[in-house]
Structures are given as structure tokens and as C-alpha cells.
Amino acid sequence: MYNAASINKILKGELLQETGFSDIEHLLLDSRKLIFPETSLFIALVSSRRNAHQYIEELYRKGVSNFVVSEQVPLEKYPKANFIFVKDTMHALHALVASHRQQFQIPVVGITGSNGKTIVKEWLYQLLEKDYNIVRSPKSYNSQIGVPLSVWQMQPEHNLAIFEAGISQPGEMLNLEKIIRPTIGIFTNIGEAHSEGFLNIRQKINEKLVLFTKSDILIYSKDYLALNECVLSFHNQLGEEGPELFAWSRKTDADLRIISVDKNDNHTRIDALYKQEPLHIRIPFTDEGSIENAIHCWALMLYLGKEQEVIQQRMDLLSNIAMRLELKQGINNSSVINDSYNLDLGSLTIALDFLQQQQQHQVRTVILSDILQSGKSDATLYEEVADLLQKKNINKLIAIGKNISREKKSFQQVEGLKSQFFNTTDEYIQQFNADDFHYETILVKGARVFEFERIGKLLEQKAHQTILEINLTAISQNVKLYQSMLKPNTKLMAMVKAFSYGSGSFEIANLLQFHGVDYLAVAYADEGVELRRAGITMPIMVMNPEPASFDAILHWHLEPEIYSMGVLMQFLEEVVAAGKTEFPIHIKLDTGMHRLGFVKKDLPELAQVLTSGASLKVQSIFSHLAASEDPAKDALTQQQGRLFYDMSHELQKALGYAVIRHIDNSAGITRHPDLQLDMVRLGIGMYGIDSSKDMQSQLKNVSTLKTTIAQLKQLEPGDTVGYGATWAATVPSVTATVRIGYADGYPRRLSNGKGKMLIRGKLAPVVGVVAMDMLMLDVTHIPDVAEGDEVIVFGADLPVEQLAAWAETIPYEILTGISQRVKRVYYQE
Ligand SMILES: *Cc1c(COP(=O)(O)O)cnc(C)c1O
């Protein structure tokens, strides 16, 4: 057990203030994730955007009494806390966990590579959980922060550890190596993606290999040629010191030589030679990624000396890994987070964080199964779970399983928590009543054997099979990327108008509120009202405040954009009648867009009205750039900037108080940093789209529109397709009818070959005309195409920009045009 004194010794820091040493169990890096104040150590990390020292006061108030800092703190304000002073808090985090790791002499598997890290890790867990008490990275915790948090979980009861490591910059792996210190290495593969920060693929491979410098064995596939060359030279350089190699290959001689891979129906049989013996496994997957991941796992099990029969049995039972937490629309106006594939304390905590982030409903419900293989006694375990549910303000618990039911008492003691207990999933389903759920957010979280996906099905609204998937993690990363480009004091307003560019409403706003964005902006008051009703409390600007909505604006404390004397006078009258003072408004200036806004000659009169009473308070002055993305129009942008400077200065002077000034949109942030001023308005960039190639390559894809094949048709030459018979087969052809049409927002002008969709990684052109609810694709050239196949309309591999280009429009129009009947599914990676 640690305390501030022993940790200070490890960190060779300076104990600034000591007030008695209580036990420390948890590392806290994100103040919003506080659960156990008494036993947490807060390490105040500092990045270019965020300085966590600012949260010390709040955390102290909430009961945290151990801190690691690298800046002066007013100690007298925190008489009951220990402060460890170090030079660099990130470095301290790494040093502390590296020292923790040194206490354990168990096999530690370290996994890196471009793809498949999380799946290999989770599959190894599935394959080995019967033999070992395993500690592993939660979800995809593989970064400079995720890895320390993962390794910190190592406890004496564990006898196998599996951690993944990912890097985005040269130099980072050295830190992770010291923390993980893997004895067994797996290098999954190498792809071209995420190459920023690296000169070339070899540099990237060599950097990743640093993880295995002190390992006993390294498992990898020889079939990646660059990888194989780098591994061999790494091996030669280190000689005796470095790891032994365990290579597998589908093409050439290797420790595990794969001879054949046969796919049928839903299974793949893989035959191989190992130590001259023929072996085989069968896995319930047929895609190439799964086959590669399974072979890595197979190699590791052979290395560990597992019996071939055991390997075969368990491989056949591998199951899908939920890589993400999904938020879906549920029955009776509820929201459902379905995470029914695995369950342990780490992933439960993450899922509860996501649940807590949801503000849209007041009631939060958790459906939870037994937690298997925790390494703790049931009494301790469920007491901890009950504590967690209490800390996360859960209102309802439906507990399923014999063990959790036996520990009822722990949950019944939690104040404000209604609980019900069932022995089996069947028992629960038999008495399931949809009327038990209304306007609540429900987390479904169970161990695999409990088959909670059956409960998920009962709770989720039946969806038409065309869905728009929104990657919330990608939005967060995109926001952070733009934030990293802002001047230190520039605020951020996030544009969530038009259902967040088609991607959702409160789901996105919840996320942005959670990330501490400063402002939201919507187009119309009713969009703002919806956000308020869903629990969004941050300031919201309304860009088109119509007189009919002034009531709602006042009632819900929305902040109108005032763009003309007419609007100003009407709104003022309303505010005065309501008896409000200093009601926040935003003044829009027209500097060249010629859409809405005051022009220069209006300013004296505007200032005169604004200063004549105290009913209104100007929160910000802003203008909009007409062509910030276009280098050919930079002169216009600069001219708009100068005019804005001049006009906002004049107005501000007349007002006599400071206001926020803003003009940059997404493209402006990167192309015109001199115009970032006090705040910027981020729109399309947050949703993963930027007109510059360089930015585009750094952004993460946010939206994926997908559907399925409803029916396949065999056509003879001369057969025509669709309304108006505008397309005819010239050779024997196969067409696929898919469930998306212009009523879903798929442009009709993409008829007859203009538009294409992705099926099994291949492009299939639209044939015939796009109908209201359906269209047809030519799939003659796609092997194994089948009814029910997934069809990607746009996404990471078929960018929405491409679709927009085919339709001769801009991505904004495509995204915002996706109709509301297309269900949105939100997920967090
Ligand atoms: C939509 C909008 C933005 C955001 O523009 P993007 O190009 O999507 O970043 C900014 N300001 C105003 C006034 C807008 O209407």
C-alpha cells in the first residue's frame, strides 16, 4: 500500500506539506473522474492547453488530500493535504508506475502495432481467463496516460498481465517500455495510417520495437516485409540481450507456418505446421483482420505451452469485442447504452463515466450481471460496486446473477438506489415489462455468458436498418486538435446548429459540455430549448432569434444574436416587460458577408440604445468570414478582419466594458490564426472535415452512414432497373437493392453511376434512379456478395467529401440533409 511519504520517496520529490499519511489506492488524472477522494492521488498534469493545477481547489473541497504538483500552490488554503512537488508531473506519473511494475515478477504481455491491439488483448483474455488471474488494459487505454493507468491496476493476486501500447510521436515508446516492461511481445502489424510525426514507416516500426528491448520473446508476422526487416535488424543489434523471435507466416517458412485458410459460412479453418506437427484451429469469423488477430493469439498460446486441444476448443468460442460504448434511442423515450460483451471493474467504471455524462434524463439505470474472475471475494467486490453506483448517482439497479443477488445487502444500503435482483437472464426476461422504463438512461452491462444482448434488444427502439453512426471519441479528438491550435486565452464556441450538422443534438452537446467548451451556438431558439431540456447548462447563442421565440429565449436563458435595430428594439421591449436586467446578447456585425449584421454607419445609434439602460449586456461582438478557406480570397478575409477590428473597437469603446470578440470559423482557425481574437467558432472541423489537406489528414472521421442489402437480383442483358427504366444490363448482372433513398437524404442526382457505395471493401455504382426509400447498386463484380451485407454510404473509407463531390455540392449539405428518420447511434471508443 502506498501513501504520500512512500510515493514521495519513489519520485524523489519534495514533500511540501504533510498532514498525516492515509492510504493511496487510486491515481486521479482527470478531475471529472473523481470517485474515491480519500484514497486518490491527484497528479496535476500540464499540457499546452490545460493546466490541471487549476482543479486542486475543487478537488480539495471534494475531499482529495494527496497531490503531486509542479507549480507553487497556496498551501495555507489546503491545511489538510499532502503536496509532493516535482519538476514534471507527467514524468512523475511514469516514474511512479514504472516503480510499481517492478514489484511484480509475472509474465507481462505487451502488444503494439497499427491495428488489432485491443482485439488481440481482449481475445487473449477470453482464451486464457480460465488459467490465469489476468490484469489488462481497460478498453483501448494505450497512450502516455492510458498505459500508466492500466499498469497501476497490477496487484499481488494477478499472475498474468496484458497491456497495449500506442504512440503518436517518436520518443514516446521509451516511456511506455519502462512502465510495461513486457516479458512477452506481440507486434500485430504495421499500416500506413496515423503516420504524422514519423518520417517513414521504418522509423515508425523501429520506434515501436523499443517496447520489446527487454522482452524474452517477440511474436510477429513475417508477411509484413518492412516489419520483418526491422525486426531482424533489431534482433541482430541487441543480440543475446534482445528477445527471441517467434514468427508466423502465410507465405514462407516460419515458427508457425500457416498452410491454408478456408472460409466457409461463418467460420474459418486455419491449418498450420508447428514443430513439424500439423495443427489447426477454427474461429467463428471470416474477415482478414480476425484471422490475423487469431493467429497472433494462437502463436502466444503455443509459446505458453497450451495444449492444442484446449486451444482448439477455446478458439471456436471467441466472440466479438465491443470496441465501443454505444448510445441508442430506447423504448418509451429512454436512451440505452449497450455494453453487453464483457464486464470487469475497469470497464464498468468507464461505462458509468459515460452514463454520468448523459444529462438528457434524470433517472439513470444500470442492468448489471455477476462480475466473474475479479480476484476479490464477492463481499469486497460487490461492496465496491455498490460504492461505485452510489458515487455515480445511479437511481435504479437491476442485478442479474446468483453472486450479485447473494450480496443484495450492499446495494440495499445505498441511499436513493432502487434495486431488483434476479438469478438468471431468463428469469429477468420472463417478467420484463417495457412500462418499467420511461425517460431514463439505461446502461446494460454484463459478462459474456449472461447474454445481455437479449436484454439490449428489448430496450432498444426498433431501427430501420439505415443508421448514421457518430463517433463521439473522434469529435473529442477533433475538438482537442483545434484547441491545440488556439492562442492560450482564446475561447471556443462550438456550432451545434442544424442538429450538430446532422449528427445529433443533446448527445453532442453533452460531450462538448463535458469537455469544457465555452459556448454553444444553435440556429433557432427551439434547438436551444431542446438542449436546455436535456440538461445542457452552458451558455447557448441563438443565431436566428425570431420575435415569436423571444419568450422561450428569456425563459430558457438562451442568448440571442442581435443583427439589426429592428430585432434589438423588439427584444429590448420584451426584456424590459419581463423585468430582466443585463440579459446577455451578442452583436453581429456585417463585415463583407452581406447576410445579417450591423454595418458601420449603424454603430452610433446601436451604441446609444445599448448604453441607455441596464436591461441588456453585450456578451460578445462577432462577424462571419465569407471565404476563410480560400487562398484566392485572402485579401477579402484580411479586409473583413480589419473592418471587424475597427467596428468592434468603436462599439466596445462606447459600451465601456470588455466583450468577447470573435470572427474565425473552422477554416479561419488554421488559415487565419491572427483572427482568433478572444473566441473562435468551430463548426465543420469538429465533425471531421476541413478544406485543407493537411488538416484533413489529422482529423478523425466522425460520421458513418450505413445500410444493408435487402435483396439481390440476377439480371439478363436487356433487363432494366428502377423507375423510368433508365438503366439496362448489357451483360448478365447482379444488382443489390439497398434501403436508402432520397427521403433519407441520399441525393437523387447520384442516380445512374454518379454515386457509389462500399460493399465488402469494393465500390458499387448506383444503377437506375434513386427512389424515395430505396436504390439499386451494380454488384456484379463483388465476390461472395450476400443479402444482409453491410453497405457503407460514407465513412472513413469513403469520405463524405467524395460523395459531396459526386453530387456537386459541399459536405455540409450532405451531412445536414440526412433525414431524421435515419437513426443515430453514438459511440465512444
Ligand atoms: C456555421 C457557422 C460557423 C461555423 O462554420 P464552419 O465553417 O462550419 O466552421 C461559424 N459562424 C457562424 C456565424 C456560422 O453560422
The ligand as an SDF file (V2000), in Angstrom:
LIG
                    3D

 15 15  0  0  0  0  0  0  0  0999 V2000
  -21.9910   27.7860  -39.1910 C   0  0  0  0  0  0  0  0  0  0  0  0
  -21.2740   28.9330  -38.7020 C   0  0  0  0  0  0  0  0  0  0  0  0
  -19.9320   28.8280  -38.2770 C   0  0  0  0  0  0  0  0  0  0  0  0
  -19.1180   27.5800  -38.4100 C   0  0  0  0  0  0  0  0  0  0  0  0
  -18.5730   27.4680  -39.6980 O   0  0  0  0  0  0  0  0  0  0  0  0
  -17.6960   26.2120  -40.1220 P   0  0  0  0  0  0  0  0  0  0  0  0
  -17.2310   26.5050  -41.4680 O   0  0  0  0  0  0  0  0  0  0  0  0
  -18.5960   25.0440  -40.0840 O   0  0  0  0  0  0  0  0  0  0  0  0
  -16.6170   26.1290  -39.1110 O   0  0  0  0  0  0  0  0  0  0  0  0
  -19.3580   29.9220  -37.6880 C   0  0  0  0  0  0  0  0  0  0  0  0
  -20.0510   31.0930  -37.5620 N   0  0  0  0  0  0  0  0  0  0  0  0
  -21.3120   31.2370  -37.9770 C   0  0  0  0  0  0  0  0  0  0  0  0
  -21.9810   32.5360  -37.8210 C   0  0  0  0  0  0  0  0  0  0  0  0
  -21.9650   30.1700  -38.5780 C   0  0  0  0  0  0  0  0  0  0  0  0
  -23.2230   30.3060  -38.9920 O   0  0  0  0  0  0  0  0  0  0  0  0
  1  2  1  0
  2  3  1  0
  2 14  2  0
  3  4  1  0
  3 10  2  0
  4  5  1  0
  5  6  1  0
  6  7  2  0
  6  8  1  0
  6  9  1  0
 10 11  1  0
 11 12  2  0
 12 13  1  0
 12 14  1  0
 14 15  1  0
M  END
$$$$
